[in-house]
Amino acid sequence: MEFHDALEAEQARYIHRSVPTAALGGLVVVVLVVIVFRAVVNPHYLYAWLGGFVLLTVARAPAWLRYRGVAFGPATSQRWLRQAVVASLAAGMLWGLGALFLFPDGLVLYQIVFPVAVVFMAVAAMFSYAPHNPTFLAFMVPATVPSMLGLALEGGAVQIAFAIGLANLCMVVLWSRVQFNRMFVETMRLRFENVELVAQLTDQKETAEAANLAKSRFLAAASHDLRQPIHALNLYLGAFAQIQLPRQAGSLLTKVRQCAHIMDEMFRTLLDISKLDAGAVKTQVCTFALAPMLARAKLEFEPQARVKGLKLRVVRSSAYVRSDPALVERILRNLISNAIRYTERGGVVIGCRSHRGAIRVCVYDTGVGIEPAEQSLVFEEFYQVGNKERDRSKGLGLGLAIVERLARLLNAPVTLRSRAGRGSLFAFDLQPGEAGERPALVPHRTGGRRRDLAGTLVAVIDDEELILDAAQTLLAQWNCTVIAASSGHDALRQLADSPRPPDVLICDYRLRDDENGIGVVEAIRNEFNAEIPALLITGDTDPDEIRRITTSGLALLHKPLREDELHDAICALSKPPAPALRS
């Protein structure tokens, strides 16, 4: 809609809202005038004049009701404004007609009262009709000019002086009406510009969200597709490790495995983010002392600090807290690692203190610091201060993103205070615990014991040929009997000739033709009418998928998988009773 049409629609809306007040308010003033002049003017004139206003008010009601709730478009606005101008002109003319009989001879006070009432109505009309010039002038001119002339024609000095004064007042009203109208137009212009700007920002936001969603889908797909060959590579490397190789080849294999280990760590960090977003990480709250955790932190990070020439100081603490010790330690390790990474001189101090009824765990550093504008960004994924070149030695930029999610999960608010070039303080608050309180029993994750898998019947279902071959090669070296299938149907066909059910099912979650591992496991279990131990393996990082897999209750491992993890999982599952794995 063009500005003129939009402005006209707003004028129509404004005047439509003002009609009841203007019409009924004007009728009240007319009644008061009739009461005041009833003793000095012929009542017939007064009642006829009042009747004219009553008829006009009644006549305006249907039109006003007809436009109530109507969306004012260009055509509707023009029709309503034309009717408003006609009605305003009729009201102005009725006030002008009053000048014919509302100047009683010899009664100066009464002669002044009527023009004053007319000017009062002109002021009121300014607030009701000023946004639309024709409507306002249609009332103003026929209402005020006759009364001013009538007062001046009385010929007395008082009447002429009042006529001049009231005429000047009318000029002020006209000037005020111009300012009011200008303000209304400018307000509408700003409003329309803001609406247009909001619409543009909304479009840009939607475009950005769509781009972000496309990026997320791309990254998820890329992550899944990259995990497949790396998973196969890990299994092949595991198989190679079982073979006697010349020393030079063994050295090269060690370096290749180191590269694979680095890639594994990157993928595991990305997976941690997805697990936290999916709500797949469950807390195990207990009361524990911070001292052992701080001691482990010093033991782990002091060599790293020493290599950089930094001093790492850990302040002793006797505090007890209630939280999940594993997740708290993960937060602390990420913060210390981050502090050492961004500190080139000076040192890092770790300690804790009481703060408003909580135990605040603090990590101070004398590093590069963070500009105020960046402090809210450092907790976002992949954001790194001073690492535009994406130096891998400085990490992926996910450490603080994981800290923020873990802290939210534990209800442990994170505090950041920093000055560029002066260092930073990262801290998080924990609920205090009592030293004498009996600690809750916390189950520890332990891998399955290494044992001989000879004779174990393992069914592997994966639609990736390389992964299937790598798994078959590795399992054969462990002397397992392997049934390798690319789909659930293929697995059932091969198992039909098996004299016994598999000891373990290893199934990829995402298979071809909309088939998934959960359904395949269920179909094989139904076929043998047995609760066969099963392990799902997935390269998915989508939080919804992780949540769906977690709720299935099946043991879950994520690609890329190392051969020792696979061995431990098979041992744990095939040894009765089969313990459940935490995802």
N, C-alpha and C positions, 0 to 999 in steps of 0.2 A: 504494500500500500504506500502511495506517495505521501510526502509529509503533509501537503495541503489536505488530502482526504483524511489522513489520520488525525490532523488537528481539528478538522470539521467534526469528526466523530466524537472527539473529546469535548468539544464545545456543546454538541447536542446532548451528550451524557450529563454534562455539568448543569445545563439549563433544565434538563428534564428532572434532575434531582432537586433543583431549586424551585420548581413550579409550585408544589404544595405550600412551601413556606411563604413564597411571594404572594400567591393568591389569597391564602387564608390570612396572612399578616396584613395585606392591604385591605381586606374586608373588615378586619378588626378596627383598623384606623378609620375607615369610612364610618363605621358604626359610632365610634367616639366623636367624630366630627358632627354626625347627625344629632347625637345627644347634646353636644355643646351648643349647636346652633338652633336647636328645636324651639327655643323661646323667642328667637329674634328673626327667624326666617320662616316663610310659608312652609308648613309641614308637607304639603303636597309635593313641592319641589324636592324636599329632602328625601321623602320616601320613594319618589320616582327615581331619584339619583341612586339611592341605596339599592333599589330593585334592579337597576342596570348592572351594578356590580355583582349582585347575587346571580342574575342570569348569566353574566360572563363567567363567573366561577363554575356554575353548573355546566355550562357549555364546554368549558375546558377539560372537565373531568374525564369524559369518554376518550378524548384524544390522548390525554396523559396516561390513562389506563391501558390503551391500545399499544402504546410504545413501552410499557413497563416490561422489563425482561427481554426486550428485543435487542439483538446485536446490531449496533449502529454501524452499518456499512455506508459507502458513499451516497447511494440513492436514499436510504432510510434517513440518514442524517440531514440531507437537503430537504426532504419532505417535512421532517419534524421542525427544523429551524424556520422554514417558511411559515408553518403554523404558529410557532412561537413568536415570530415577528408580528403576525396579524393580531394575535391575542394581546401582545404587549402594546401594539398601537391602539387597540380598542380600550385597554385600561388607561393609557395615557390620555386619550380623547375624553373619557369619562371624567378624569380628574380636571382636564381643561374646561369641560362644561360647567364644572362647579364654580368657575369664575363668573358665570352669568348671574348667580343668585346668592353667592356666599360673601358678598361685600355689603352688609347692611349699612344704610345711610347713617352717618353721624356716630357710628360705633367703631372707633379707631382700633380698639383692642381686638374686636372680632375680625376687622378687616386684615389685621396682621396675622391672626391665628391660622387662617386658611393657607396663605402662601408658605408659612412655616411648616405646616403639615405636608404640603406638596414637596418642599425641599427635603423634608425628612424621608418621604417616599423615594425621592431621587437618589438619596444616599443609600437607602436600602436596595434600590434597583441596581446600584453599582456593584454590590456584592453578589446579587443574583444573576445579573445579565451582562456584566462587563466583559467576560471572555468573548462574547459575540457582539461586535459593534452594532449591526443593524437592529438586534433585539433591544439593546440598551437605548439607542437613540430613538427607536420607535416609541418608547415610553417617555424618555426624558423631554424631548422637544414639545410634543403636544400637551404634556402635563404642566411644565414649568412656565412656558412663554405666556399663555393666557393669564395665569395668576400674577406674574410679575407686571404685565401690562395693566391688568385690572387694578392692582395696588397703586401703580404710578398714576393712573388716570383719576384716582380719587382726589388728586391735586394738593393734598396737604403736605406740609414739609416733613412730617413724621412718616407719612406713607411713602413719599418719594425716597427718603433716606433708607427706609427699610427695603424698598424695592431695589435700590442700588446695592445695598448690603447683601440681600438675598441673591441678586444677580451675580455678585462677586463670589458668593458661596457656591452658586451653580457652576461658575467657571472653575473653582477649586475641585468640585466634584468631577467635572469633565477631565481636568488634568489628572486627577487621581485615577479616574477610569482608564486613561491612556496608560498610566504606569501599571495598573493592575492587569490590564490586557497584555502589556509587554511582558510582565513577569509570568503570566499564564502561558504565553506562547513560548518563552524561553524555557520554562519548566517542562512543558510538553516536548520541546526539542531535545532537551537533555534526557528526558525519560525515554524518548524513542531511540536516541543514540545509545543509551544504556541497555535498552532491550535488544537492540541490534548487536551491541557489543557482547552481551550475555549469550545471544544466539550464536555469534561467531565463536565465542569461547567454548560454548557447549559443543559446537561442531568440532572444534579443534580438540577438545577433551575426548570426544567420542572417537575421533580419528586417532588420537594418541593411544587411547585404550585399546582400539582395534589393532593398532600397530604393536602395542605391548603384548596383546593376546597372541598375535601372529608370531611375535618373537618368542614368547613362552612356548608356543606349540612347536616352533622350529627347534628351539633349544631342547625341548623334551624329546622330539623325534631324533635330533642329532645325537643327544645323549644316549638314547636307547640303541640307535644304530651303531654308535661307536663302541658301546659296551659289548656288542656281540663278538666282533673280532678280537677284542682285548681279552674277553672271557675265554675264547678258544685258545688264544696265545698263552694265557696263564696255564691252561690245562696241558697244552703241548709242552710248555717249559717244565711243568711238573713231571711229565713223562720223560723228558730229556734228563731230568735230574736223577732218574732211576738207572740211567745207563752209564757205564764206565766210558769216559771220554778222555782223550789226550789232555795233558795239562793246559796247553794253549787254548784248546777248544773249551775246556772247563772254565778258564779265566774269562773268555768271551761270554760264555753262558751266564756267568755270575753278573757281568755288567749288564747284559740284556735283562736279567731278572731284576736288577736294581732299577732300570728304566721302567719296567713293568710295575714295580712296586710304587714308584713315584706316581704313575698314572692311576694306580689303584687308590692311592691316598687322595688324589684330586676327586675322583668319582665318589669316594666315601664321604668326603666333605660335602659335596653336592647332595648326596643322599641324606645326610643328617638334616639339611634344610628341609628337604621334602618330607622326612619323617615327622619333624616338628610341626610343619604346616598341616600334615594329615592328622595330627593328634595321635600318632602311633607310638609315641614315647610315653610310657607310664611312670609316674613317680613312685618311689618307695621311701616314705618318710620315716626317719628314726632320729633319736637323739645321739649325737656324736661329738667328740672333741675336735676342735680345729687344729690342735697342736700337731698330730701325726700328719695331717694333710699339708700343713705348712712345711713340715720337715721334708716330706716327699717332694714338694715343689722346689725347695732349696737344693736337694740332691739332684733333681732332674735338670734344673735350669742354670745352676751355677757354672757348669762347664761351658755352656753357650755364652753366658755373660763374660766369662774369663777370656774366651777367644776374641771377643770384641773389645777387650780392655775395660769392661764395665765392672762396677762393684754391685753385687747382688746382696742385699741385706734383708733378712727375714726376722721380724720382731716376734719374740716368743709370746704365746697367748695361752691362757688357761680357760678360754671361753668354750662353752658347750652351746650347740645350736640344734634346732629341729628342722630338718630338711632332708632331701635326697643326697647322700654323700657323694655318689658317683656323678650326679649332674652338677653339684656345687663344685666338685673338683674340676669338672670339665670347664665350667665358667672361669675358675681361677687360672687354670692352665692356659686358656685362650687369652686372658688378659695379660698374663706374664709374658707369654710368647709375643704378643702384640707390642708390649712395652719394650722388650729387648730388641725387637726388629726395628723399631723407630727411634732408638736411642744410640747415638754415636759416641757420646762422652758423658762422664758422670756415672750414673747408676740407677738402680731400681730398688725400691723399698716396698716390702709386702708386710702387712700387719692388719690388725683389727682393733676396733674400739667400740665402746657403747655409744649409741646415737639414738636419742628419743625412744628409748625402750627396745631398740633393736641392736643386733650386733652387726656393725658395718665392717665388711672385709674390703681393704683398700690396697690398690696397687699404684704407687707413685713412680714417675720416671722423670728424667731430665732430658727428654728427647726433643723432637722437632716441634711438638705442640700442634694444636689444631686451631685454625682461624674460627671465630664465632660462626661465620656463615656455613662452615663445613661440619660443625659439631653434630647437627641433626642428621647429616648425610652418612657419617661413618658407620652407622648401624644398618645401612642398606647393603643389599647384596652387591658384591664386586666393586664396591667403592673403596679406593685406597688413596690416602693422602700422599702426594708426591711420588706416584708411581704410574705416570702416564705412559711410560714405555712398557708397562706390564711385565716387569722383571719377575720371573717365576720364583726367584729366591725370596721375594717379599710376600709370597703367598698368593691366594686367590681373591682376597678381599671378602672372605666369608666368615672369618673368625668372630668379628663383632656382631655380625648378623645372627650367628648361632648363639652368642652371648645374650643378645636381646630377646630371642625366642625362649631360651632356657630360663632366663630371669623372669619372663612373663609367666611361663609354666609353673615356676616355683613361687610366684608372687614375691619376688625378691627385686624390688625396684633398683635400677642401675642409675648411678650418678656420674656425670662427667663434668670435670672442671679443667680447663686448659687455657694456656696462653701461648701464642705462636712464639717459638724460639725459647720458651722457658720450661716446657714440659707439661705433663698431664697427670690427672688423678682420675682413675676409674675405680668405682666402688659399687658394692651391692649389699643390700640389707637382708639379714636373716633373722628369723624368730629365735630368741634365746631359749636354751634348754637348761634343765637343772642337772648339775654334776652327779647328783645321787639318783637321778631318774634311770630306770632300767632301760637300756637301749632296745629298740625293736629288732627283731631278727630280720636281717636283710639277706635274701638269697643271693648268692654269688654266682656269676656266670662262669662256668668252667667248661672247657672244651672236652669232647669225648677222649678217652684214653686211646693212645695208639695201640692197635691190636691187629692181628692177622685177619684179613677179610676174605681169605681163600674160601671159595665155595658159596659166597654170598650171592644170591640171585638179585640183580639190580635191573630194573626196567627204566630206561632213559627215554624221555619223550621230548624232542626239540625239533622245530622245523628248520633250523639252521644246520646245513650239511656239515660245515666245518666244526661247529660245536659238538654235534652228534659224534663225528669221527674222533675229535679230541677226547671227549668223555669216554668213548669206547676204548681208545688206546690206553688212557690212564687207568681205567678200571681193570682192563685186562692185565696190566702190569701188577695190579694188586691181587691178581688171581681171582677176580670176581667173574661170575657168569653174567654176561651182559645181553640184554635184549634192547636193541636200539630201534626206535620208531620215530617217524616224523609227524605222527598224528595219533589221536586217541584210537581211531578206528584201526590204524596199522598196529598199534600196541595190542589191542584186543585180539586181532587176527593172529599175531605171533604167540601171544600167551595162551591161545586156545590149545596149542600143542604142548604147553608146559605141564609137567606132572604135579607141580605145586605152585602156589601163588608167589609172587616176588617177595623177597625179604624187605626191599625198599623200593619205593617209586621216586624217581627224580624227574620232575616235569617242569618245563618252561611255562610261565604263566600265560604269555601271549603267543598263541599259535595261529595258523592260517585258517581262513574261512570262518572267522568269528568264534573259533574254538578257544577255550581258555583252560589253564591247568586245573582249576578248581573242579570244573565239570568232568575233565578226563579222570582225575583221581577218584571222583565219586562213581564214575561209570565202571572203573576197574574194580573198585571195592565192592560194588553191587554184583559184578560178574562173579567174584569169588566168595561173596557173602562174608567178607572178612575186613577187619579194620587194619588194612595194610599200612605200615608206617610210610609217610609220604613227605617229600621235601619239594616246595615250590622254589623255583629260581626265576628272578625277574630282572629286567633292565629298566623297568618303569620307574620314573621319579615323580609322576603326577600324584599329588596328595590324595585325590579321590581314589585312584587305583590302589595306592598303598593302604588306604583305609579299608577298601573292599577286601583286599587280600588278608589284612590283619583280622578282620571280623570272621573270616572263614575258619580260623582256628588251626590252620595248617602251618607247619614249620616253614620258615621263609628265610632265604638268603638272597643277596643281591649281586648281580653281575657288576664288574668282573670278579670272579671267585678264584682264590688261590687253591692249589691242590691240597694243602694241609687243612683248610677250612672244609673242603668237601669230604676229606677223609674223616675228620672229627664228626661231621654231621652224620655220615653214614654209620659210624660207630655208635653214636648216641641213639640213632633211630632203630638200628637193627638189634641193639642189645636190650632185651626185655628187662624191666618195663621201659618203654621208650619215653624219655623225658622230653617235654615240650621245649622248643627253642624260643627265646624272647627275640622279637624283631626289633 
